[in-house]
């Protein structure tokens, strides 16, 4: 028998349309991912490692998952996930529609919904929902992957968004956002508070030099970002009483008004001033006080506490002044109630 492991690579298909690759390994002894690369030459080693981790590789019908383990002879099968269309498909996802006409639609986006398809969020996005709701009327200027989209909210940020249904509205809305001629106010629940209670934060934002997946305040480079803020309420503070010292607030509700729309702008600006958003897994440096942590857990908040509350603009076609305001969703409302009891 030859020492070469490759005998064959057969392509099958399962009932769900996913492709199944089968090949027999005649001799083991080397790392499993290396051996599989030899018998499945159409798959890279990195791809095979990912497939092993997903549990879709079997030997003689038994799942194998440790890429660094020693390969054993046998019949190996790899179930490749069904190919996902690069073009977003309409999905019957409920939407909270605040306004709609022939040119545009305004919705209150739920937390946890990505705006457009991206790796890790290929389906269940706002675009998928809009394609179903608006049928063929959604503007195509945003491109195949982002039809009608003229601005975005982070996946785990809730709140008011507008999308274009006609090309003329798309061009007009894009011009308004480019000129920052849009009213946008967010409600943020933060650790601690800001001083003074009202102010403006101006900085340059760009990719962090330490982590390219994060944004950061930069000394040079980046793009100018401007946020006005107003502390609306503080939680957990106690005034000085006799010999007892006053304690600063444990948390705050802060209204943030954007004059620019940089990626993660509010999250970075609040964190840069020592008041990161509660629940923010990326910029929430440090830990809130124990009572605040308990309030977060009781509220069921599993995201950054940020809600796009107000969106105002002039209708690009009719010239009508439009303004929409929504309250934060239940998880933020429960959290604020818990903070108020501190």
Buried (B, 14 or more C-beta within 10 A) or exposed (E): EEEEBBEEBEEEEEEEEBBBBBBBBBBBEBBBBBBBBBBBEEBEBEBBBEBBEEEBBBBEEEEBBEBEEEBBBBEBBBBBEEEEEEEBEBBEBEBEEBBBBEBBBBBBBBBBBBBBBEEEBBBBBBBBBBBBBBEEBBBEBBEEBBBBBBBBBBBBBBBBBBBBBBEBBBBBBBEBBEEEEBBBBBBBBBBBBBEEEEBEBEBBBBBBEEEEEBBBBBEEEBEEBBBBBBBEBBBBBEEEEEEEEEEEBBBBBBBBBBBBBBBBBBBBBBBBBBBBBBBBEBBBEEEBBEBBEEBBEEBEBEBBBBBBBBBBBBBBBEEEEBEBEBEBBEBBEBBBEBBEEB
